[in-house]
Amino acid sequence: MYDVVIPAHNEEKSILAVLTTVLRLPIQRIILVLNGCTDRTLDLTRTIPDQRIHTIYFAEPLGIDVPRAIGALYARSTDSPGVLFVDGDISGNVFTELQDLLVALDEGTDIALTNCYPYITNRAKLAKLVLRFRGNLNKELGYFQTLGNATPTHGPHALSAKALSLLSPEAIAIPPLTLVFAKRYDLNVKVATSIRHQDLKSPRKHRRHARLIAETIIGDCVMGLTLARGQEVTRSLEKHKMLGYHPDRRFDLLQLWAESLNASHSYCEKHLIIPRNADWSNG
């Protein structure tokens, strides 16, 4: 059975809904990656007495997408057969779609994605711009006919054990790079399901957040495009450096976590909250 990684930063309004959905799946472990939480997220997760829940707790924020990589490394260290990623702010009923992603892994898919923008013709200007860059990267990689604008940036997705073993933590922490390396390693990539963005029922964010997210995704895609073309990797778009939330990504803590998993477990144990009688090092 597969593992599920759930990153969460102050998700007290949705974390129980996410866990309730995920616990219905045939999975062996839920890896909660809680980072910089100042609300009741941790307390609420502790109200669920399920031995499958393993919590990785960082008091400081890890930044966008880095928690996924933290959870992926933990899953890889326990020889996980594959991982499903579900964000902690999703409160919609997506159980069937999550099943679709697990079935895709069963059928040999290495990277199973969700199309979060099906059948939409009228989009906001900012969304159109972001999707254009996502589409440009997929075209550069030769994926556009099969993936459209889908990337691991948005929506639940899943990685096989093969993908987990080949992808670097940084490639998972900068989601468009996952596709660049998938092409390089000839991994099997497909869209396994569709969920309309509004059906995820993620909370609405302020305009500044939307702009910073857009800048982050565009910068990530620019990095992917330059990497795929063998050029110097950059986030610059003409005179503009598309940073967004990228500077907040704690690659230093990600590296420390990876090194600790490969050597001693003291740093890992400091951040782990696992069920009693569970030996995480042996899965």
N, C-alpha and C positions, 0 to 999 in steps of 0.2 A: 504493500500500500504506500501511497505517496504522502509527502508532507505538505503543509500549507504554511506559508510565511505571511504574517499580517503586520505590516508596519503601522504604527499609530503615534500621533503627536496630539495630545489633548483631544481625544475622541470620546469623551464620556457620553455624548448624546447618541453615538452609533455603535460603540464597541460591542455591546451585548447583542445587538441585532446581527452584526457580522458573525460573532461567535456562534450564535444560535443557528445561523444558516450553515456555517462551515462544519459544525459538529454533526450535522446530518449526513455528511459525505463519508464514504468509506476510506478514511485516512488513518495513518499511524501516528501522526504528530502534528500539533499546531505550534508553530514557532512565532510567538508574539515578540515584536521588537518595539519596545516602548522607549521613546527618546524625548527628553526634555519635557515630560508631562508635568504640568503644575495643577491639573484638575484631578478628578476621581477615576481616571482611566484605570490605573493600576488596582485601586481598591475594588472597582467593579469586576475586573477580570478574576480577582481572587474569590468572588462569590460563586464561581462555577467550579465545583469539585470534580474536575475531569482530569484523569492521569495523563491524558494526551497533551495537555497544555504546558509547554515550556516557555518561560518568559525570559527574554534578554532585556535588561533594564539599564539604560544610560540616563543619568541625571541631566546631562547636557544634551541639547539638540544636536542631532547628527547631520541635519540638512536634508534636502530633498533627495530621494532615491537611494541614498547611502544605507538606510535601514534595510532595504531589500537585499543589498549585497551582504550585509551583516548576517541576515537570516539565511541567505543562500550558502554562505561559508559554513555556518553551523550545520545546515542540512548535509552539505558535502562531507563534513567531518564524521558524520554518522552513517556514511554510505547510503544516503537516501536514493531511492530509485527514481526520484523526480520531485519537483516542487511546483505547487500552485501558488501564485502571488495574488493576494486580495487586499486592497487597501482598507485601512481601519475606519475610513469615513463613509463606506458604502453601507447604506441601510435598506436598499431596495431588495426585492425578491429576485435574486439571480441564481437560485439553486440549480435550476435546469441548465443554465449556461455554464456554471462551474462544472457540472457533470460532463458537459460537452468537451471542456478542456481536458479533463482527466481521461475521457475516452480517446481523445486525440493522442495523448501520451501512450495509451495502451496499443494504439494502432501504429506506433512507430514515429510519431512526430517528435522532433527535438525542441522546437519552439512553437507553441500553440498560442495564437493571438486572438484578441477580441476586436471586432469592428464596432467602434462606438459611435460611428456616424453613418448608419445605413439610411438610405432613402431620404436624405435631407438635401434640399436644393437651395433653400434660403438660409444662409448662415451669416452671422455677424462678420464685420470686416476683419476683426482681429483673428477670429477663428479661421477664416478663409486664408489669411496669411500664414498661420501656423500649419494648416493642412497642406498648403502649397509646398512648404519646405519639407514636410514629412513625405509628400508625394515625390518631390525631387530626389530625395535620398533613395527611396524605393526604386525609382526609375534608374538611377545611377547603378544600383546593385542588381538590376534585372528582376526585381520582385514586384513591380507595380501591377502587372497583369493578374497576379495571384493574391497580392496583399492589399492593393489599393493604397489608402493612406494609413493603414493599420501599422502600429509600432508598439513595442513594449512600454512606451511612455504612458499610454492611456488604457485603462481597463484591466480587468483580470487577465492573466496570462500564465503560461506554464512552461517549465524547462525540464527536459529529460535528464537522466543521470549523465549521459554523454555530454550534453550541453553544459551541465554544471561542472564537469571535469575540465572542459576546454576553455570556457569563458573566464577571463580574469575578473576579479572583483570590481575593478574600475569599469569594465565593459558593462557590468550589470548596473553599476551606480550611475552611468550615463547611458540611459536605455537605447538611444539610437545606435550606439556602438555595438550593442548586442547583435544587430542585424549585419553590421559590417563584418564582424568576426564570424557570424553564421555563414556568410558567403565564403569567407576565407577557408573555413573548415568544412565546407560543403554539408552543412547541417540541413535537416529537413524542416522547413518553415512553412506554416500554413495559418490561415484564418480558420479557427475552429468553431466560432460562434459569433453572434451579434447581440449587442445590448445598446439600446439608444442611450446617449449620454444622460438624459433626464431620468431614465429608469434606474440608473445607479443610485439616485437620490443622495448624491453628495451635497453637503451644505453649500449654499451660495457664498461666495467670497467677495470682498470689496474690489473695486476697480483696480486699485494699485496692485493687488495680488494677481489679478488676471493679467495685467501688463507684464509683471515680473515672471509669471509662469510662461507667458508667450515668449519673452526674451530668452528664458532658460531653454525652452524646447527648440527655438530657432537656432540658438547658439550650439546646442547639442547636435542638431542636424548639420550645421556648418562644419563642426568637428568631424562628423561622420563622412561628409562629402569630401573634405580634404584628405582624410585618412584613406578613403576608398580610392582616391585618385593618386595616391602616393605623394601628395604634396605636404608641405609643412603644416602640421595640425594647428588650427587656429579657430577662434570663435568670432573673428572679425568679419563684418559684412560691409564692404567698402570702407567708409571711415568710422563705422560704428562697431564697437565691441559688444556683442550680445551676451552679457553676463547674467542678468536676472538673478536667480538664487544660486548660481554656480559657485560664487565665492564662499557660500555658507556650507558647502559640502565638506564634511570632515573626513577627508581622505587620510589624514594622519591617524585618526582613531580606527578607520577601516584597516589600514596597514598594521597597526598594533594588534587588532583583533585577529587578523590573518596570521601574524607571526606567533601569537599566543596559542592558536589552535594547532600550529605545526610544531610547537615546542612544548613548553610547560602550560599547564591549565590554570595557573594562579590568576592571571588577568581575566580569563574567561569565567572562572568560578565567582569572581567578584561581581560580575554582571548577570549571572544566571540565577533564576528562580525556577527550580524544577520540582516535579511532584516527589513526594517521599517514596523511597524504595525504587526510584527510577535511576538507572545508570546511564547518563547521557553519552558517555564516551563509548558505550557499546550499543548505542541505538536503542 
